[in-house]
Amino acid sequence: MPLLHDIRTARRVLRNILRSRATRRRVAREEPKHPHPAPGTIKIAVYFADAKVNLYQIRQWYAPLAEIAGDWPVAIISRSPSAVLALWEEAPVPALYLRRVADLEHFVSEQDIRIVFYVNQNARNFQMFRYGRMWHVFINHGESDKMYMTTNQFKAYDYSLVAGDAALDRLSHKLWDFDLAKRAIPIGRPQADHFAGELPFVPDERTVVLYAPTWEGDRAAAAYGSIATHGVALVEALLATGRHRVIYRPHPRSGVLDADYRAANQRIIASIAAANQADPAAHHVFDDGPSLGWQLVAADVAITDISAMVYDRLATGKPLLVTRPSSPLADVDENGYLGACEWLRADEASDIVAIAERVQFDEDARSRLEYWVHRHFGDTTPGEATRRFRAAISHLLGEWDKHELAHAGDPRVSEADPFDDEDDEEAPPTE
């Protein structure tokens, strides 16, 4: 009924506003404990305008950012109160809450920012783009063949740091009149140099299978999530063997839009809990923690959806299955790795035990995997991607020096926004 729907919507909006105001009050209490870096010290900023729900996009950059911060001081700019509270607790570099455009302008004016990194395509990135005496660099939050990876928004940035030859080829076919040679710099996957972490179990003879699905997506073309179509069957088949250990790491937004997807996710979590209760030695894992790394290297076989997780796993060079979207409307680009990967269809999910064993030991499957690892990431020797990341930063700073010298005599004009605004109340998207 329309009236009932309107009442529920109004209640939800009110709850979100009250929650947001409470979060902002907490930020006001905590902020004095996190003073801004001294003026003129920050060389690299990471701009993150999203709420806490999307922090996974920046978390994967924590270790590479910490790696470079000793040479080029780094700070994270947060525009969201929920996000900055988490960043203050966990980020390895300073994080600042700059909610208003005026706050952003003041910070930019007092610092020596030469490079700004962006991990997503948030519309509020444009509030940062207007500052001209710095490079705006898209570093993304993963390598994948999603439609997101070839959006024309790449052209909004001065440069983009990409993984390797596959990314360059992908962009060359999608972006018209885009100077790849200058504006896209391949660096591999520096996060892979930091894949580590304490295991929540003691390794034994069990085959470890990582199932890391994405969320249901917000449009038909991006309906890559497999929890409701593949997930329940494959997880329950693996739990039943007594020979496998399951690590289940769903996307943090799983089920936010689709009730059936949410129910399937909860069923898998409950099945894992029941299996551990029946056999405490199994040590199956439901993983919703902030750290990504140990899961990728600990698994003998990984199962992912079409997402950045495919390529995080690919960077390890270890066996991998990709779920085939059940929706015929899902946009699947098979010109790259997805044209040669090991697919898992929904009607095969209950046969996962035999399929996982094949991809783990079949020589042809291993050979194909090695080819695509190199095509996407180049040299994956430990430390090489970090070296390339640092080299890209050095190159961009050298370019900054050249342009700063060429424009040394230019008059400095205000880059303030004439439509300075107070940001809207943050409305958590997980209601």
BELUR-V676424 format. One record per helix or strand. SS is the DSSP state (alpha for helix, beta for strand). FROM is the first residue (numbers start at 1). TO is the last residue. Records with the same first field share a line. If there is no record, write none. Layout:
SS=FROM-TO / FROM-TO
This chain:
alpha=2-33 / 52-54 / 56-59 / 62-69 / 81-90 / 101-110 / 123-129 / 147-150 / 152-156 / 165-174 / 180-183 / 190-194 / 220-222 / 227-239 / 259-278 / 294-298 / 308-314 / 337-339 / 346-361 / 363-377 / 384-406
beta=44-48 / 74-78 / 94-97 / 115-118 / 135-138 / 159-162 / 184-186 / 207-212 / 244-248 / 285-286 / 301-304 / 320-323 / 343-344
